[in-house]
Amino acid sequence: MLALTLLLCTLRLVVMETALDANAELIERQRQQLLEVATPVIKLWEGTVAVPLIGTLDSARSQVVMESLLEAIVDQRARYAILDITGVPTVDSLVAQHLMKTVAAARLMGAECIVSGIRPAIAQTIVQLGIDLGTVLTRASLSDALAYALSKQGIEVSRTDAGASAR
């Protein structure tokens, strides 16, 4: 009876460990899928893609951003890539370094990378950290970055008078 009880306990332990391992793998796959969904690359115009970043950036997510952006540059044959950080609440030295690496990698792929949406608090943080963004093209907003990319492609963007078009 003791041997049978020991055998059943061992079997229970093996089943539980197997279930825990399967759950851990499932959680990791779901985490990776969530990272990919949370960092979409959007085709804004022929030859122009954008990654609107929202929320906290960490090393894993920054890596997914870089991989997704580089893949989109190749797939879309993009000459301009916009990293919009309007929705990023804070930037530390690690995040800034990841952004710099992403910009450098995009250049190596033949795309000009534009960082948009740098808010005043983030600008102050970057300056206080001593990070030099001198080689990085920046624009105040996503619309400014898109207008820049379009103008570089010879596409003129102009405003129309809403009242005149309604007549």
Residue frames as qw, qx, qy, qz and C-alpha x, y, z in Angstrom:
[[0.000, 0.885, 0.466, 0.000, 0.00, 0.00, 0.00],
 [0.319, -0.785, 0.114, 0.519, 2.86, 2.38, 0.84],
 [0.402, -0.130, 0.608, 0.672, 4.55, 1.66, -2.50],
 [0.203, 0.611, 0.674, 0.362, 1.30, 2.34, -4.37],
 [0.143, -0.931, -0.261, 0.214, 0.78, 5.64, -2.51],
 [0.385, -0.591, 0.336, 0.624, 4.36, 6.68, -3.30],
 [0.368, 0.163, 0.697, 0.594, 3.89, 5.77, -6.96],
 [0.092, 0.796, 0.571, 0.178, 0.65, 7.79, -7.19],
 [0.251, -0.881, -0.049, 0.398, 2.26, 10.80, -5.51],
 [0.405, -0.340, 0.512, 0.677, 5.18, 10.63, -7.93],
 [0.282, 0.442, 0.714, 0.464, 2.77, 10.37, -10.86],
 [0.042, -0.912, -0.398, 0.087, 0.83, 13.41, -9.58],
 [0.343, -0.726, 0.191, 0.564, 4.06, 15.35, -9.29],
 [0.383, -0.041, 0.646, 0.660, 5.09, 14.49, -12.87],
 [0.161, 0.678, 0.656, 0.292, 1.64, 15.47, -14.20],
 [0.170, -0.923, -0.220, 0.268, 1.73, 18.80, -12.32],
 [0.382, -0.536, 0.369, 0.656, 5.24, 19.62, -13.56],
 [0.332, 0.235, 0.706, 0.580, 4.22, 18.83, -17.12],
 [0.040, 0.830, 0.545, 0.110, 1.12, 21.02, -16.81],
 [0.276, -0.850, -0.013, 0.449, 3.17, 23.89, -15.34],
 [0.403, -0.269, 0.531, 0.696, 5.73, 23.65, -18.15],
 [0.236, 0.494, 0.703, 0.455, 2.95, 23.68, -20.77],
 [0.092, -0.914, -0.385, 0.094, 1.35, 26.71, -19.10],
 [0.366, -0.680, 0.197, 0.605, 4.68, 28.54, -18.95],
 [0.357, 0.029, 0.640, 0.680, 5.22, 27.94, -22.68],
 [0.097, 0.716, 0.640, 0.263, 1.70, 29.16, -23.44],
 [0.224, -0.899, -0.185, 0.329, 2.22, 32.31, -21.37],
 [0.390, -0.459, 0.392, 0.695, 5.52, 33.03, -23.13],
 [0.280, 0.309, 0.696, 0.584, 3.93, 32.57, -26.58],
 [0.033, -0.848, -0.523, -0.078, 1.05, 34.87, -25.60],
 [0.332, -0.780, 0.015, 0.531, 3.49, 37.47, -24.24],
 [0.364, -0.180, 0.545, 0.734, 5.40, 37.42, -27.53],
 [0.152, 0.554, 0.696, 0.431, 2.18, 37.73, -29.53],
 [0.168, -0.895, -0.364, 0.195, 1.06, 40.63, -27.36],
 [0.365, -0.576, 0.238, 0.691, 4.38, 42.40, -27.94],
 [0.285, 0.106, 0.659, 0.687, 3.97, 41.98, -31.70],
 [0.009, 0.732, 0.637, 0.242, 0.38, 43.24, -31.67],
 [0.294, -0.852, -0.230, 0.368, 1.30, 46.16, -29.42],
 [0.230, -0.603, 0.352, 0.678, 3.87, 47.42, -31.94],
 [0.678, 0.560, 0.471, 0.071, 2.17, 47.58, -35.33],
 [0.264, -0.295, 0.391, 0.831, 3.96, 48.96, -38.36],
 [0.436, 0.709, 0.473, -0.288, 1.58, 51.01, -40.51],
 [0.428, 0.213, 0.464, 0.746, 2.04, 51.89, -44.16],
 [0.062, 0.665, 0.297, -0.682, 1.18, 55.61, -44.31],
 [0.489, 0.766, -0.136, -0.396, 2.04, 56.22, -47.94],
 [0.908, 0.370, -0.078, 0.183, 3.96, 54.57, -50.71],
 [0.597, 0.438, -0.351, 0.574, 7.51, 54.33, -49.36],
 [0.120, -0.484, 0.416, -0.761, 6.59, 55.55, -45.87],
 [0.655, -0.356, -0.666, -0.011, 5.90, 53.42, -42.79],
 [0.205, -0.608, 0.333, -0.691, 5.30, 54.35, -39.16],
 [0.544, -0.230, -0.769, 0.245, 5.43, 52.68, -35.77],
 [0.337, -0.671, 0.039, -0.660, 3.18, 54.45, -33.26],
 [0.472, 0.012, -0.772, 0.426, 4.54, 53.51, -29.85],
 [0.510, -0.599, -0.049, -0.616, 2.21, 53.60, -26.87],
 [0.873, -0.478, -0.068, -0.066, 3.05, 52.62, -23.32],
 [0.473, -0.740, 0.461, 0.128, 6.23, 51.62, -21.60],
 [0.732, 0.546, -0.407, 0.002, 9.19, 50.45, -23.63],
 [0.689, -0.557, 0.461, 0.060, 11.52, 47.80, -22.27],
 [0.159, -0.497, 0.755, 0.398, 14.32, 45.80, -23.88],
 [0.408, 0.205, 0.883, 0.113, 12.07, 43.03, -25.19],
 [0.388, 0.783, 0.445, -0.199, 9.53, 45.39, -26.70],
 [0.058, 0.828, -0.322, -0.455, 12.26, 47.61, -28.17],
 [0.281, -0.262, 0.850, 0.360, 13.70, 44.54, -29.88],
 [0.408, 0.495, 0.767, 0.019, 10.28, 43.66, -31.33],
 [0.234, 0.885, 0.108, -0.387, 9.90, 47.27, -32.55],
 [0.072, -0.646, 0.593, 0.475, 13.25, 47.08, -34.32],
 [0.329, 0.004, 0.910, 0.252, 12.53, 43.70, -35.91],
 [0.373, 0.664, 0.634, -0.137, 9.03, 44.69, -37.03],
 [0.170, 0.878, -0.065, -0.442, 10.21, 47.99, -38.45],
 [0.134, -0.510, 0.715, 0.458, 13.13, 46.47, -40.37],
 [0.375, 0.240, 0.885, 0.137, 10.85, 43.77, -41.76],
 [0.328, 0.801, 0.442, -0.237, 8.35, 46.40, -42.90],
 [0.020, 0.776, -0.342, -0.529, 11.10, 48.50, -44.50],
 [0.193, -0.217, 0.865, 0.409, 12.06, 45.50, -46.62],
 [0.308, 0.442, 0.842, -0.005, 8.49, 44.35, -47.35],
 [0.228, 0.869, 0.369, -0.236, 7.17, 47.82, -48.21],
 [0.609, 0.334, 0.156, 0.703, 10.42, 49.06, -49.80],
 [0.206, -0.943, -0.254, 0.063, 10.11, 52.04, -47.51],
 [0.510, 0.476, -0.150, 0.701, 12.48, 54.95, -47.86],
 [0.154, -0.491, 0.300, -0.804, 11.09, 56.69, -44.77],
 [0.568, -0.350, -0.736, 0.115, 10.33, 55.17, -41.38],
 [0.231, -0.614, 0.142, -0.742, 8.67, 57.15, -38.62],
 [0.458, -0.233, -0.766, 0.386, 9.01, 56.18, -34.95],
 [0.281, -0.627, -0.111, -0.718, 6.24, 58.06, -33.18],
 [0.425, -0.099, -0.745, 0.506, 6.80, 58.15, -29.40],
 [0.302, -0.454, -0.044, -0.837, 3.87, 60.44, -28.55],
 [0.797, -0.415, -0.212, -0.383, 2.33, 57.69, -26.42],
 [0.734, 0.018, -0.516, 0.441, 5.51, 56.78, -24.54],
 [0.425, -0.878, -0.207, -0.076, 5.26, 58.20, -21.00],
 [0.409, -0.824, 0.350, 0.175, 8.96, 58.13, -20.07],
 [0.784, 0.525, -0.278, 0.179, 12.31, 57.54, -21.67],
 [0.642, -0.683, 0.294, 0.188, 15.36, 56.31, -19.82],
 [0.029, -0.690, 0.621, 0.371, 18.89, 55.80, -21.12],
 [0.433, -0.022, 0.889, 0.146, 18.17, 52.19, -22.13],
 [0.495, 0.668, 0.540, -0.127, 15.09, 53.15, -24.17],
 [0.207, 0.896, -0.185, -0.347, 16.96, 56.04, -25.80],
 [0.218, -0.483, 0.785, 0.322, 19.80, 53.69, -26.76],
 [0.494, 0.277, 0.822, 0.060, 17.31, 51.23, -28.27],
 [0.413, 0.836, 0.263, -0.246, 15.76, 54.06, -30.29],
 [0.032, 0.797, -0.479, -0.366, 19.21, 55.09, -31.53],
 [0.358, -0.198, 0.883, 0.230, 19.96, 51.49, -32.53],
 [0.511, 0.546, 0.658, -0.084, 16.64, 51.24, -34.35],
 [0.293, 0.899, -0.045, -0.324, 17.38, 54.47, -36.25],
 [0.116, -0.627, 0.698, 0.326, 20.85, 53.19, -37.17],
 [0.462, 0.073, 0.877, 0.112, 19.48, 49.81, -38.30],
 [0.492, 0.732, 0.427, -0.199, 16.83, 51.51, -40.45],
 [0.154, 0.853, -0.341, -0.362, 19.56, 53.59, -42.10],
 [0.286, -0.362, 0.850, 0.256, 21.51, 50.44, -42.85],
 [0.474, 0.379, 0.794, 0.016, 18.39, 49.10, -44.56],
 [0.240, 0.243, 0.479, 0.809, 18.26, 52.23, -46.75],
 [0.180, -0.787, -0.530, -0.259, 15.48, 54.11, -44.97],
 [0.091, 0.399, -0.281, 0.868, 15.64, 57.52, -43.40],
 [0.418, -0.492, -0.740, 0.189, 14.24, 57.26, -39.88],
 [0.116, -0.520, 0.030, -0.846, 12.31, 60.12, -38.27],
 [0.290, -0.332, -0.777, 0.449, 11.48, 60.20, -34.56],
 [0.198, -0.492, -0.227, -0.817, 8.31, 62.16, -33.85],
 [0.626, -0.613, -0.372, -0.308, 6.27, 63.06, -30.81],
 [0.545, -0.021, -0.510, 0.665, 9.04, 63.96, -28.40],
 [0.324, -0.861, -0.349, -0.180, 7.21, 65.72, -25.58],
 [0.012, 0.850, -0.306, 0.429, 8.89, 68.41, -23.43],
 [0.715, -0.568, 0.370, -0.172, 9.41, 66.09, -20.44],
 [0.946, 0.099, 0.213, 0.224, 11.04, 63.46, -22.63],
 [0.503, 0.743, -0.119, 0.425, 13.23, 66.09, -24.32],
 [0.282, -0.817, 0.368, -0.342, 14.40, 67.28, -20.90],
 [0.884, -0.319, 0.340, -0.021, 15.14, 63.71, -19.81],
 [0.861, 0.391, 0.085, 0.315, 17.16, 63.00, -22.96],
 [0.246, 0.822, -0.241, 0.454, 19.19, 66.20, -22.46],
 [0.530, -0.700, 0.382, -0.289, 19.74, 65.43, -18.76],
 [0.949, -0.111, 0.283, 0.089, 20.92, 61.92, -19.62],
 [0.183, -0.684, 0.510, 0.487, 23.45, 63.45, -22.00],
 [0.649, 0.248, 0.684, 0.221, 22.20, 61.48, -24.98],
 [0.024, 0.456, -0.348, -0.819, 23.13, 63.08, -28.30],
 [0.583, 0.504, 0.634, -0.066, 20.29, 62.87, -30.82],
 [0.048, 0.685, -0.265, -0.677, 22.14, 65.19, -33.19],
 [0.006, 0.211, -0.824, -0.526, 22.25, 62.57, -35.93],
 [0.144, 0.420, 0.894, -0.048, 18.58, 61.65, -35.52],
 [0.134, -0.271, -0.357, -0.884, 15.97, 63.48, -37.56],
 [0.025, -0.406, -0.778, 0.478, 13.12, 64.59, -35.28],
 [0.180, -0.402, -0.380, -0.814, 9.75, 66.22, -35.81],
 [0.291, -0.187, 0.457, -0.819, 7.26, 67.52, -33.26],
 [0.710, 0.131, 0.439, -0.535, 4.33, 65.34, -34.34],
 [0.599, 0.137, 0.764, 0.197, 3.44, 62.39, -36.51],
 [0.479, 0.808, 0.342, -0.035, 1.77, 64.72, -39.00],
 [0.014, 0.906, -0.347, -0.242, 4.94, 66.84, -39.23],
 [0.449, -0.365, 0.775, 0.254, 7.02, 63.71, -39.81],
 [0.595, 0.431, 0.670, 0.105, 4.64, 62.49, -42.51],
 [0.324, 0.931, 0.084, -0.146, 4.63, 65.91, -44.20],
 [0.185, -0.753, 0.562, 0.287, 8.44, 65.86, -44.18],
 [0.534, -0.077, 0.812, 0.223, 8.60, 62.34, -45.67],
 [0.538, 0.663, 0.519, 0.014, 6.06, 63.23, -48.36],
 [0.176, 0.951, -0.126, -0.222, 7.86, 66.46, -49.26],
 [0.324, -0.563, 0.696, 0.306, 11.14, 64.55, -49.62],
 [0.508, 0.196, 0.810, 0.217, 9.32, 62.31, -52.12],
 [0.040, 0.034, 0.438, 0.897, 8.16, 65.34, -54.10],
 [0.201, -0.603, -0.741, -0.217, 4.59, 65.24, -52.82],
 [0.007, -0.297, 0.167, -0.940, 3.23, 68.62, -51.81],
 [0.261, -0.539, -0.774, 0.207, 0.94, 68.75, -48.79],
 [0.022, -0.220, 0.018, -0.975, -1.26, 71.81, -48.49],
 [0.133, 0.397, 0.729, -0.542, -4.27, 72.83, -46.45],
 [0.028, -0.444, -0.591, -0.673, -7.52, 73.67, -48.10],
 [0.256, -0.115, 0.270, -0.921, -10.01, 76.21, -46.85],
 [0.113, 0.263, 0.941, -0.179, -12.83, 74.15, -45.32],
 [0.321, 0.594, 0.356, -0.646, -15.39, 76.89, -46.01],
 [0.325, 0.525, -0.448, -0.646, -14.49, 77.11, -49.68],
 [0.127, 0.113, -0.958, -0.232, -14.68, 73.35, -50.20],
 [0.206, 0.355, 0.824, -0.390, -18.14, 73.20, -48.58],
 [0.355, 0.508, 0.034, -0.784, -19.64, 75.56, -51.14]]
